[in-house]
Amino acid sequence: MEKHVKYMHRCLELAKNGLGTTYPNPMVGSVIVYDGKIIGEGWHKKSGEAHAEVNAVNSVKDKSLLKKATIYVSLEPCSHFGKTPPCCDLIIENEIPNVVIGTVDPNIKVAGNGIKKLIEAGKNVTVGLLEKECNELNKRFFSFHEKKRPYVILKWAETQDGFIAPLTKSEQKPVWITNEFSRQLVHKWRSEEQAILVGTNTIIEDNPKLNTRDWSGKNPIRIVLDQNNRIPKDSPIFDNQTKTIVFSSLTNTVNKENCIFEVIDFQESVAKQILNVLFKHQIQSVIIEGGTQTLQTFIDENLWDEARVFVGKQSFKTGVKAPVFEAENTIKSRIEKDLLIISRNND
């Protein structure tokens, strides 16, 4: 069993290379082993391109060895035609006799059908190796298919005395609480998630672009709450450079170019309505960088999965108080003099 674990760990390492680039598909890694040696490996790089199993098989130089090999894959091989053919068929066609799978695919289009197909084809199938780790790798994908909503990450920075912003400021731009390394990490996080969400006041007061600048990667879809359409039309978020979804209470808004308006009732379960709409748009993850009111909305409705809180060295003495929440599962680390606290919602 120990040797199997080693190869599955390698699958997970490979799969992580696809973080932020495979949406709406999951991250998957695959390794092919013959006589105790890895003869092929691959991962899913981008939606619409070859899956991990295909890349692994293609990397094997001597294809005759496949008939005596074992293929390891972190997620159940697909059994349906999408943008690419079923990976189950590939395994069967290449007569690979042994298949070791990390976890079952929660997507209703697969959900055990891939495993069933392989068993019916006479393959020796093992399921559940490093299952917890494989599920954690695709926490966004699992949340989307099992909870029918995106994986929600809350993020903010607060001072030593618990404020996220001063009461007043002289310029329409952020007042930085954290250091440049923490800010760079935030841009890395933006490149990994499918969407970023803020409220009206954040846009009006900080005039942000909500893009990825200090890290190499894609820009997330911009999600903005603007109940009464108060955001100026010349705001950077309306530059059409990135898909933007605006939540409003007004029904007379018109979609244009790369901007979509969605109407919700701001008097009823706002967070739930937002996540329902994002699910409709096939968005699997969202990082919420709004102000206290926006963040607290998701906390109060208990619709969050992870909170990433920076605590800087500054003190404001007065200002906008940071959100209030409780979490037991926390990890603390240092980024220069900043403290980073990452919490998980156990509910």
C-alpha positions as CSV (number, residue, x, y, z in Angstrom):
1,M,0.0,0.0,0.0
2,E,2.9,2.4,0.7
3,K,4.1,2.3,-2.9
4,H,0.5,3.1,-4.0
5,V,0.4,6.1,-1.7
6,K,3.6,7.4,-3.1
7,Y,2.2,7.4,-6.7
8,M,-1.0,9.0,-5.6
9,H,0.9,11.8,-3.9
10,R,2.6,12.4,-7.2
11,C,-0.8,12.6,-8.9
12,L,-1.8,15.3,-6.4
13,E,1.5,17.2,-7.1
14,L,0.8,17.1,-10.8
15,A,-2.8,18.1,-10.4
16,K,-2.0,21.3,-8.5
17,N,-0.3,22.7,-11.6
18,G,-3.8,23.3,-12.9
19,L,-4.9,25.6,-10.1
20,G,-6.8,28.5,-11.5
21,T,-6.7,27.3,-15.2
22,T,-9.0,24.3,-15.4
23,Y,-12.4,25.9,-14.5
24,P,-15.1,24.6,-14.8
25,N,-13.2,21.3,-14.8
26,P,-11.5,19.8,-11.7
27,M,-7.7,19.6,-11.2
28,V,-6.6,16.1,-12.0
29,G,-3.2,14.3,-12.0
30,S,-2.3,10.9,-13.4
31,V,0.7,8.6,-13.2
32,I,1.4,5.3,-15.0
33,V,3.6,2.8,-13.4
34,Y,5.3,-0.4,-14.7
35,D,7.6,-2.7,-12.8
36,G,7.9,-0.1,-9.9
37,K,8.9,2.8,-12.2
38,I,6.9,5.7,-13.5
39,I,6.7,5.5,-17.3
40,G,4.2,8.2,-17.9
41,E,2.5,11.2,-16.1
42,G,0.3,14.1,-16.9
43,W,-2.2,16.6,-15.5
44,H,-5.2,18.5,-16.8
45,K,-4.0,21.9,-17.9
46,K,-7.0,23.7,-19.2
47,S,-10.7,23.2,-19.9
48,G,-11.2,21.9,-23.4
49,E,-7.7,20.4,-23.6
50,A,-6.6,16.8,-22.9
51,H,-7.4,15.3,-19.5
52,A,-4.7,14.0,-17.2
53,E,-5.1,10.4,-18.2
54,V,-4.7,11.3,-21.9
55,N,-1.5,13.3,-21.2
56,A,-0.1,10.5,-19.1
57,V,-0.8,7.8,-21.8
58,N,0.7,10.1,-24.5
59,S,3.9,10.6,-22.4
60,V,4.6,6.8,-22.4
61,K,7.3,6.0,-24.9
62,D,6.8,2.3,-25.1
63,K,3.0,1.8,-25.4
64,S,3.4,-2.0,-25.2
65,L,4.1,-1.6,-21.5
66,L,0.6,-0.2,-20.9
67,K,-0.9,-3.8,-21.0
68,K,1.1,-4.6,-17.9
69,A,0.9,-1.3,-16.1
70,T,-1.1,0.5,-13.4
71,I,-2.6,3.9,-13.9
72,Y,-3.1,6.1,-10.9
73,V,-5.5,9.1,-11.2
74,S,-6.6,11.5,-8.4
75,L,-10.2,11.7,-9.6
76,E,-12.5,9.1,-11.2
77,P,-11.9,9.0,-15.0
78,C,-14.8,10.5,-16.9
79,S,-17.2,8.3,-18.8
80,H,-19.1,10.8,-20.9
81,F,-18.4,12.9,-24.0
82,G,-17.8,16.5,-23.3
83,K,-15.2,18.7,-25.0
84,T,-13.0,15.6,-25.1
85,P,-13.7,11.8,-25.3
86,P,-14.2,9.7,-22.2
87,C,-11.0,8.8,-20.4
88,C,-12.5,5.4,-19.4
89,D,-12.5,4.5,-23.1
90,L,-8.9,5.4,-23.4
91,I,-7.9,3.2,-20.5
92,I,-9.9,0.3,-21.9
93,E,-8.6,0.8,-25.5
94,N,-5.0,0.7,-24.2
95,E,-5.7,-2.4,-22.2
96,I,-4.3,-1.0,-18.9
97,P,-5.2,-3.7,-16.4
98,N,-5.0,-1.9,-13.1
99,V,-6.6,1.4,-12.2
100,V,-6.1,3.2,-8.8
101,I,-8.5,6.1,-8.2
102,G,-8.2,8.7,-5.4
103,T,-11.9,9.7,-5.1
104,V,-15.3,9.5,-6.9
105,D,-16.3,12.4,-9.2
106,P,-19.3,14.3,-7.7
107,N,-20.4,15.5,-11.1
108,I,-23.7,13.8,-11.9
109,K,-22.4,13.1,-15.4
110,V,-19.8,10.8,-13.9
111,A,-20.6,10.0,-10.2
112,G,-19.5,6.3,-10.2
113,N,-20.2,5.6,-13.9
114,G,-16.6,5.7,-14.8
115,I,-15.7,3.2,-12.1
116,K,-18.6,1.0,-13.2
117,K,-17.5,1.1,-16.8
118,L,-13.9,0.1,-15.9
119,I,-15.0,-2.8,-13.7
120,E,-17.4,-4.1,-16.4
121,A,-14.4,-4.0,-18.8
122,G,-12.6,-6.3,-16.5
123,K,-10.2,-3.8,-15.0
124,N,-8.8,-4.3,-11.5
125,V,-10.1,-1.0,-9.9
126,T,-9.1,0.4,-6.5
127,V,-11.0,3.4,-5.2
128,G,-10.4,5.7,-2.2
129,L,-6.6,6.0,-2.0
130,L,-5.8,9.3,-0.2
131,E,-9.5,10.2,-0.6
132,K,-9.4,13.0,1.9
133,E,-6.4,14.7,0.2
134,C,-8.0,14.2,-3.2
135,N,-11.3,15.8,-2.0
136,E,-9.4,18.7,-0.5
137,L,-7.5,19.4,-3.7
138,N,-10.8,19.9,-5.5
139,K,-12.7,21.6,-2.7
140,R,-14.1,24.2,-5.1
141,F,-15.3,21.5,-7.6
142,F,-16.9,19.4,-4.8
143,S,-18.6,22.5,-3.3
144,F,-20.1,23.4,-6.7
145,H,-21.5,19.9,-7.4
146,E,-22.5,18.9,-3.9
147,K,-23.6,22.2,-2.3
148,K,-24.8,23.7,-5.6
149,R,-22.8,26.9,-4.9
150,P,-19.3,28.3,-5.3
151,Y,-16.6,27.7,-2.7
152,V,-16.6,31.0,-0.7
153,I,-13.3,32.6,0.6
154,L,-13.5,35.6,2.8
155,K,-10.5,37.9,2.8
156,W,-9.7,41.1,4.6
157,A,-6.9,43.0,6.4
158,E,-7.3,44.6,9.8
159,T,-5.2,46.6,12.2
160,Q,-3.9,45.6,15.6
161,D,-6.9,47.3,17.1
162,G,-9.4,45.6,14.8
163,F,-10.2,48.1,12.1
164,I,-10.3,47.5,8.3
165,A,-10.3,51.2,7.2
166,P,-10.2,54.7,8.6
167,L,-13.5,56.6,9.0
168,T,-12.3,59.3,6.5
169,K,-9.5,59.6,3.9
170,S,-8.2,62.2,1.6
171,E,-7.8,60.2,-1.6
172,Q,-10.0,57.7,-3.5
173,K,-7.7,54.7,-3.1
174,P,-7.0,52.0,-0.5
175,V,-5.3,52.8,2.8
176,W,-2.8,49.9,3.1
177,I,-2.7,47.9,6.3
178,T,-0.4,45.1,5.1
179,N,3.0,45.0,3.5
180,E,3.9,44.5,-0.2
181,F,4.5,40.8,0.2
182,S,1.0,40.2,1.7
183,R,-0.5,42.3,-1.1
184,Q,1.3,40.2,-3.7
185,L,0.0,37.0,-2.1
186,V,-3.6,38.4,-2.5
187,H,-3.0,38.8,-6.2
188,K,-1.8,35.2,-6.4
189,W,-5.0,34.2,-4.7
190,R,-7.0,36.2,-7.2
191,S,-5.4,34.3,-10.0
192,E,-6.4,31.0,-8.4
193,E,-10.1,31.8,-7.9
194,Q,-12.8,32.1,-10.6
195,A,-14.4,35.3,-9.3
196,I,-13.9,38.2,-6.9
197,L,-16.7,40.0,-5.1
198,V,-16.9,43.5,-3.4
199,G,-19.7,45.9,-2.4
200,T,-20.7,49.3,-3.5
201,N,-18.7,51.3,-0.9
202,T,-15.4,49.5,-1.8
203,I,-15.8,50.5,-5.4
204,I,-16.7,54.1,-4.6
205,E,-14.1,54.7,-1.9
206,D,-11.1,52.7,-3.3
207,N,-11.8,52.8,-7.1
208,P,-10.3,49.3,-7.6
209,K,-9.7,47.4,-10.8
210,L,-10.2,44.0,-9.1
211,N,-7.6,42.4,-11.4
212,T,-4.4,40.4,-11.0
213,R,-1.4,42.8,-11.3
214,D,1.3,41.6,-8.9
215,W,1.2,38.0,-10.0
216,S,1.2,36.2,-13.3
217,G,-2.3,34.8,-14.0
218,K,-5.8,35.4,-15.3
219,N,-8.1,38.1,-14.0
220,P,-11.1,36.7,-11.9
221,I,-14.7,37.5,-13.0
222,R,-15.7,40.7,-11.1
223,I,-18.8,40.5,-9.0
224,V,-20.1,43.8,-7.6
225,L,-23.0,44.6,-5.3
226,D,-24.7,47.9,-6.4
227,Q,-28.2,47.9,-5.0
228,N,-29.2,51.4,-6.3
229,N,-26.8,51.8,-9.2
230,R,-24.6,54.3,-7.3
231,I,-21.3,53.3,-8.9
232,P,-20.1,55.9,-11.5
233,K,-20.1,54.6,-15.0
234,D,-16.5,55.6,-15.5
235,S,-15.4,53.3,-12.8
236,P,-12.6,50.9,-13.8
237,I,-14.9,47.9,-13.1
238,F,-16.9,49.0,-16.2
239,D,-13.9,48.9,-18.5
240,N,-15.1,45.7,-20.3
241,Q,-11.6,44.2,-19.9
242,T,-13.0,41.4,-17.7
243,K,-16.4,39.8,-17.4
244,T,-18.3,41.7,-14.7
245,I,-21.6,40.7,-12.9
246,V,-23.4,43.5,-11.1
247,F,-26.1,42.8,-8.5
248,S,-28.8,45.4,-8.4
249,S,-32.3,45.9,-7.1
250,L,-33.4,47.9,-10.2
251,T,-35.0,46.1,-13.1
252,N,-34.3,48.8,-15.7
253,T,-30.6,47.9,-16.0
254,V,-29.4,46.7,-19.4
255,N,-26.6,44.3,-20.1
256,K,-23.8,45.6,-22.3
257,E,-20.7,44.2,-23.7
258,N,-18.8,42.3,-20.9
259,C,-21.1,43.5,-18.1
260,I,-24.2,41.5,-16.9
261,F,-26.8,42.9,-14.5
262,E,-28.6,40.5,-12.1
263,V,-31.6,41.7,-10.0
264,I,-32.0,40.4,-6.5
265,D,-34.1,41.3,-3.4
266,F,-31.7,43.1,-1.0
267,Q,-34.2,42.7,1.8
268,E,-34.0,38.8,1.8
269,S,-31.0,36.4,2.3
270,V,-28.6,38.4,0.1
271,A,-25.7,36.0,0.3
272,K,-27.9,33.0,-0.6
273,Q,-29.3,34.8,-3.6
274,I,-25.9,35.8,-4.8
275,L,-24.5,32.3,-4.6
276,N,-27.5,30.9,-6.4
277,V,-26.9,33.3,-9.3
278,L,-23.2,32.6,-9.4
279,F,-24.0,28.8,-9.5
280,K,-26.2,29.6,-12.5
281,H,-23.2,31.3,-14.1
282,Q,-21.1,28.1,-13.5
283,I,-18.8,29.9,-11.1
284,Q,-17.1,27.4,-8.8
285,S,-15.2,29.8,-6.4
286,V,-15.3,33.4,-5.3
287,I,-13.0,35.4,-3.1
288,I,-14.9,38.1,-1.2
289,E,-12.7,41.3,-0.7
290,G,-15.5,43.7,0.2
291,G,-16.0,45.9,3.2
292,T,-17.3,44.8,6.6
293,Q,-21.0,45.0,5.6
294,T,-20.5,42.7,2.6
295,L,-18.3,40.2,4.5
296,Q,-20.6,40.2,7.5
297,T,-23.5,39.3,5.2
298,F,-21.9,36.0,4.2
299,I,-20.8,35.3,7.8
300,D,-24.2,36.0,9.3
301,E,-25.9,33.6,6.7
302,N,-23.1,31.1,7.4
303,L,-22.3,30.9,3.7
304,W,-18.5,30.8,3.7
305,D,-15.9,28.1,3.6
306,E,-12.6,29.8,4.4
307,A,-11.5,33.1,5.9
308,R,-8.1,34.6,5.2
309,V,-7.4,37.5,7.6
310,F,-4.3,39.6,7.6
311,V,-3.4,41.5,10.8
312,G,-1.0,44.4,10.1
313,K,1.2,46.3,12.5
314,Q,-0.8,49.5,12.3
315,S,-3.4,50.9,14.8
316,F,-6.1,53.3,13.7
317,K,-7.6,53.9,17.2
318,T,-10.9,54.6,15.4
319,G,-12.4,53.5,12.0
320,V,-14.5,50.9,10.3
321,K,-14.6,47.8,12.5
322,A,-13.5,44.4,11.1
323,P,-16.1,41.6,10.6
324,V,-17.0,39.5,13.6
325,F,-17.0,35.7,13.2
326,E,-16.1,32.5,15.1
327,A,-13.9,29.7,13.8
328,E,-12.0,27.0,15.6
329,N,-10.0,25.5,12.8
330,T,-7.3,28.1,12.3
331,I,-3.7,28.2,11.0
332,K,-1.4,31.2,11.7
333,S,1.7,32.2,9.8
334,R,3.9,35.3,9.4
335,I,4.5,37.3,6.2
336,E,7.3,39.7,7.3
337,K,5.6,41.5,10.2
338,D,2.0,40.8,9.1
339,L,0.1,38.0,10.8
340,L,-2.0,35.8,8.5
341,I,-4.8,33.7,10.0
342,I,-6.6,31.2,7.8
343,S,-9.8,29.7,9.2
344,R,-12.1,26.9,7.9
345,N,-15.8,26.7,8.4
346,N,-16.6,23.3,10.0
347,D,-20.4,23.6,9.4
